[in-house]
Amino acid sequence: MTVSPIETATKAWTIDSTHSSVEFKVKHMMISTIKGQFGAVEGTIEIDDTS
């Protein structure tokens, strides 16, 4: 078996649900803007530097 000398460059971060939230804004018919927020957020974020 051979091993490639190139390692994957994927980085992962765990979302801190205590200090995180998701907010959004959506324009409705160019007249008004609807705003909202998700307070309960959990998960991970993965970034692949090779992509």
N, CA, C and O atoms as CSV, one atom per row, in Angstrom:
chain,resi,resn,atom,element,x,y,z
A,1,MET,N,N,0.848,-1.167,0.000
A,1,MET,CA,C,0.000,0.000,0.000
A,1,MET,C,C,0.896,1.233,0.000
A,1,MET,O,O,1.913,1.271,0.693
A,2,THR,N,N,0.518,2.228,-0.772
A,2,THR,CA,C,1.250,3.490,-0.787
A,2,THR,C,C,0.379,4.584,-0.202
A,2,THR,O,O,-0.850,4.530,-0.247
A,3,VAL,N,N,1.047,5.560,0.338
A,3,VAL,CA,C,0.341,6.690,0.937
A,3,VAL,C,C,0.725,7.940,0.173
A,3,VAL,O,O,1.907,8.190,-0.065
A,4,SER,N,N,-0.256,8.716,-0.208
A,4,SER,CA,C,-0.012,9.958,-0.927
A,4,SER,C,C,0.612,10.978,0.015
A,4,SER,O,O,0.168,11.108,1.156
A,5,PRO,N,N,1.634,11.705,-0.436
A,5,PRO,CA,C,2.255,12.712,0.434
A,5,PRO,C,C,1.403,13.961,0.625
A,5,PRO,O,O,1.707,14.801,1.472
A,6,ILE,N,N,0.344,14.080,-0.157
A,6,ILE,CA,C,-0.524,15.252,-0.050
A,6,ILE,C,C,-1.631,14.959,0.958
A,6,ILE,O,O,-2.416,14.029,0.772
A,7,GLU,N,N,-1.691,15.739,2.005
A,7,GLU,CA,C,-2.749,15.578,2.996
A,7,GLU,C,C,-3.949,16.423,2.595
A,7,GLU,O,O,-3.812,17.409,1.870
A,8,THR,N,N,-5.108,16.034,3.064
A,8,THR,CA,C,-6.290,16.848,2.778
A,8,THR,C,C,-6.204,18.143,3.567
A,8,THR,O,O,-5.684,18.171,4.682
A,9,ALA,N,N,-6.714,19.199,2.985
A,9,ALA,CA,C,-6.651,20.515,3.612
A,9,ALA,C,C,-8.020,20.936,4.137
A,9,ALA,O,O,-8.349,22.121,4.125
A,10,THR,N,N,-8.813,19.982,4.595
A,10,THR,CA,C,-10.142,20.293,5.105
A,10,THR,C,C,-10.045,20.761,6.548
A,10,THR,O,O,-9.367,20.144,7.369
A,11,LYS,N,N,-10.728,21.853,6.844
A,11,LYS,CA,C,-10.774,22.388,8.201
A,11,LYS,C,C,-12.215,22.333,8.679
A,11,LYS,O,O,-13.141,22.578,7.906
A,12,ALA,N,N,-12.404,22.012,9.949
A,12,ALA,CA,C,-13.759,21.914,10.498
A,12,ALA,C,C,-13.855,22.709,11.789
A,12,ALA,O,O,-12.946,22.681,12.619
A,13,TRP,N,N,-14.963,23.417,11.946
A,13,TRP,CA,C,-15.245,24.168,13.159
A,13,TRP,C,C,-16.608,23.746,13.684
A,13,TRP,O,O,-17.537,23.526,12.907
A,14,THR,N,N,-16.728,23.634,14.989
A,14,THR,CA,C,-18.007,23.332,15.619
A,14,THR,C,C,-18.664,24.644,16.014
A,14,THR,O,O,-18.026,25.503,16.622
A,15,ILE,N,N,-19.930,24.802,15.671
A,15,ILE,CA,C,-20.660,26.024,16.000
A,15,ILE,C,C,-20.960,26.041,17.493
A,15,ILE,O,O,-21.465,25.062,18.044
A,16,ASP,N,N,-20.648,27.152,18.142
A,16,ASP,CA,C,-20.938,27.338,19.563
A,16,ASP,C,C,-22.389,27.798,19.678
A,16,ASP,O,O,-22.685,28.975,19.471
A,17,SER,N,N,-23.289,26.881,20.004
A,17,SER,CA,C,-24.721,27.200,20.009
A,17,SER,C,C,-25.099,28.206,21.094
A,17,SER,O,O,-26.146,28.846,20.992
A,18,THR,N,N,-24.282,28.359,22.117
A,18,THR,CA,C,-24.566,29.332,23.170
A,18,THR,C,C,-24.374,30.764,22.677
A,18,THR,O,O,-25.088,31.671,23.106
A,19,HIS,N,N,-23.415,30.967,21.780
A,19,HIS,CA,C,-23.080,32.317,21.325
A,19,HIS,C,C,-23.372,32.537,19.841
A,19,HIS,O,O,-22.807,33.449,19.236
A,20,SER,N,N,-24.245,31.718,19.241
A,20,SER,CA,C,-24.506,31.821,17.803
A,20,SER,C,C,-25.994,31.948,17.506
A,20,SER,O,O,-26.840,31.472,18.263
A,21,SER,N,N,-26.292,32.603,16.388
A,21,SER,CA,C,-27.657,32.680,15.878
A,21,SER,C,C,-27.571,32.871,14.366
A,21,SER,O,O,-26.518,33.225,13.836
A,22,VAL,N,N,-28.680,32.635,13.683
A,22,VAL,CA,C,-28.751,32.843,12.240
A,22,VAL,C,C,-29.827,33.882,11.988
A,22,VAL,O,O,-30.960,33.739,12.448
A,23,GLU,N,N,-29.466,34.935,11.250
A,23,GLU,CA,C,-30.413,36.008,10.931
A,23,GLU,C,C,-30.584,36.092,9.421
A,23,GLU,O,O,-29.676,35.750,8.663
A,24,PHE,N,N,-31.769,36.554,8.985
A,24,PHE,CA,C,-32.008,36.702,7.551
A,24,PHE,C,C,-32.908,37.903,7.289
A,24,PHE,O,O,-33.650,38.349,8.164
A,25,LYS,N,N,-32.822,38.421,6.046
A,25,LYS,CA,C,-33.706,39.485,5.560
A,25,LYS,C,C,-34.152,39.098,4.159
A,25,LYS,O,O,-33.342,38.666,3.339
A,26,VAL,N,N,-35.455,39.256,3.886
A,26,VAL,CA,C,-36.017,38.926,2.579
A,26,VAL,C,C,-36.871,40.093,2.114
A,26,VAL,O,O,-37.761,40.544,2.834
A,27,LYS,N,N,-36.598,40.583,0.902
A,27,LYS,CA,C,-37.434,41.645,0.323
A,27,LYS,C,C,-38.728,41.039,-0.191
A,27,LYS,O,O,-38.716,39.995,-0.843
A,28,HIS,N,N,-39.845,41.693,0.102
A,28,HIS,CA,C,-41.154,41.242,-0.359
A,28,HIS,C,C,-41.709,42.265,-1.336
A,28,HIS,O,O,-42.104,43.362,-0.943
A,29,MET,N,N,-41.736,41.899,-2.610
A,29,MET,CA,C,-42.286,42.727,-3.685
A,29,MET,C,C,-41.668,44.123,-3.718
A,29,MET,O,O,-42.328,45.085,-4.111
A,30,MET,N,N,-40.422,44.236,-3.313
A,30,MET,CA,C,-39.681,45.508,-3.331
A,30,MET,C,C,-40.346,46.587,-2.476
A,30,MET,O,O,-39.996,47.762,-2.585
A,31,ILE,N,N,-41.296,46.204,-1.631
A,31,ILE,CA,C,-41.999,47.171,-0.794
A,31,ILE,C,C,-41.529,47.098,0.650
A,31,ILE,O,O,-41.240,48.120,1.273
A,32,SER,N,N,-41.456,45.894,1.171
A,32,SER,CA,C,-41.074,45.732,2.576
A,32,SER,C,C,-39.986,44.664,2.706
A,32,SER,O,O,-39.755,43.873,1.791
A,33,THR,N,N,-39.340,44.662,3.843
A,33,THR,CA,C,-38.308,43.676,4.140
A,33,THR,C,C,-38.738,42.875,5.358
A,33,THR,O,O,-39.038,43.436,6.411
A,34,ILE,N,N,-38.763,41.571,5.204
A,34,ILE,CA,C,-39.105,40.667,6.296
A,34,ILE,C,C,-37.803,40.223,6.951
A,34,ILE,O,O,-36.887,39.760,6.271
A,35,LYS,N,N,-37.722,40.365,8.271
A,35,LYS,CA,C,-36.528,39.962,9.012
A,35,LYS,C,C,-36.882,38.819,9.950
A,35,LYS,O,O,-37.991,38.755,10.481
A,36,GLY,N,N,-35.930,37.921,10.147
A,36,GLY,CA,C,-36.157,36.806,11.056
A,36,GLY,C,C,-34.861,36.307,11.651
A,36,GLY,O,O,-33.772,36.700,11.232
A,37,GLN,N,N,-34.994,35.433,12.637
A,37,GLN,CA,C,-33.825,34.903,13.324
A,37,GLN,C,C,-34.114,33.491,13.822
A,37,GLN,O,O,-35.203,33.209,14.324
A,38,PHE,N,N,-33.134,32.615,13.679
A,38,PHE,CA,C,-33.172,31.292,14.284
A,38,PHE,C,C,-32.237,31.335,15.486
A,38,PHE,O,O,-31.041,31.579,15.326
A,39,GLY,N,N,-32.758,31.105,16.673
A,39,GLY,CA,C,-31.931,31.180,17.873
A,39,GLY,C,C,-31.246,29.878,18.219
A,39,GLY,O,O,-30.158,29.892,18.795
A,40,ALA,N,N,-31.855,28.753,17.884
A,40,ALA,CA,C,-31.281,27.442,18.209
A,40,ALA,C,C,-30.487,26.937,17.008
A,40,ALA,O,O,-31.062,26.450,16.034
A,41,VAL,N,N,-29.177,27.053,17.084
A,41,VAL,CA,C,-28.306,26.671,15.980
A,41,VAL,C,C,-27.269,25.682,16.497
A,41,VAL,O,O,-26.682,25.878,17.561
A,42,GLU,N,N,-27.052,24.615,15.728
A,42,GLU,CA,C,-25.976,23.681,16.065
A,42,GLU,C,C,-25.458,23.043,14.792
A,42,GLU,O,O,-26.186,22.941,13.805
A,43,GLY,N,N,-24.210,22.613,14.807
A,43,GLY,CA,C,-23.641,21.945,13.646
A,43,GLY,C,C,-22.160,22.201,13.513
A,43,GLY,O,O,-21.514,22.690,14.440
A,44,THR,N,N,-21.625,21.866,12.350
A,44,THR,CA,C,-20.218,22.097,12.041
A,44,THR,C,C,-20.111,22.779,10.688
A,44,THR,O,O,-21.001,22.666,9.845
A,45,ILE,N,N,-19.019,23.481,10.499
A,45,ILE,CA,C,-18.707,24.119,9.222
A,45,ILE,C,C,-17.405,23.507,8.737
A,45,ILE,O,O,-16.412,23.499,9.465
A,46,GLU,N,N,-17.402,22.993,7.512
A,46,GLU,CA,C,-16.205,22.393,6.936
A,46,GLU,C,C,-15.795,23.174,5.702
A,46,GLU,O,O,-16.619,23.464,4.836
A,47,ILE,N,N,-14.505,23.515,5.628
A,47,ILE,CA,C,-13.963,24.242,4.486
A,47,ILE,C,C,-12.835,23.411,3.895
A,47,ILE,O,O,-11.911,23.005,4.600
A,48,ASP,N,N,-12.923,23.164,2.594
A,48,ASP,CA,C,-11.905,22.397,1.887
A,48,ASP,C,C,-11.088,23.372,1.056
A,48,ASP,O,O,-11.580,23.889,0.053
A,49,ASP,N,N,-9.846,23.632,1.456
A,49,ASP,CA,C,-8.998,24.598,0.766
A,49,ASP,C,C,-8.616,24.164,-0.646
A,49,ASP,O,O,-8.187,24.996,-1.445
A,50,THR,N,N,-8.762,22.884,-0.966
A,50,THR,CA,C,-8.385,22.416,-2.298
A,50,THR,C,C,-9.483,22.622,-3.325
A,50,THR,O,O,-9.226,22.497,-4.523
A,51,SER,N,N,-10.680,22.930,-2.901
A,51,SER,CA,C,-11.794,23.121,-3.839
A,51,SER,C,C,-11.821,24.528,-4.367
A,51,SER,O,O,-12.690,24.870,-5.169
